[in-house]
Amino acid sequence: MSITDVLSADDIAAALQECQDPDTFEPQKFFQTSGLSKMSASQVKDVFRFIDNDQSGYLDEEELKFFLQKFQSDARELTESETKSLMAAADNDGDGKIGADEFQEMVHA
């Protein structure tokens, strides 16, 4: 699966353009511009599986650092503060990782 099988390449490019500078990544804005927030819960979970590098069923801080690169390979890494902010926004149970349900809830918040 490629991310562009489910999201428009133009929408992804626009979303990445909005956060190309360090510390400008805003998850909800990214989800809206990329089209992710308009997808069904099952489609969002498919995208989650694509982002989950080690297929553990969870996203940890190391995987989140490369979140934007999963949408476009030459995108920047998230800064440490952006990574921690993204984790805090989704990690509802406080276990230090984001599960598929938590990810989907954050996207549709």
Salt bridges, closest charged atoms under 4 A:
ASP46 OD1 - ARG49 NH2 2.45
GLU61 OE1 - LYS84 NZ 3.28
GLU62 OE2 - LYS65 NZ 3.64
GLU80 OE2 - LYS84 NZ 4.00
GLU82 OE2 - ARG76 NH2 2.72
ASP101 OD1 - LYS45 NZ 2.58
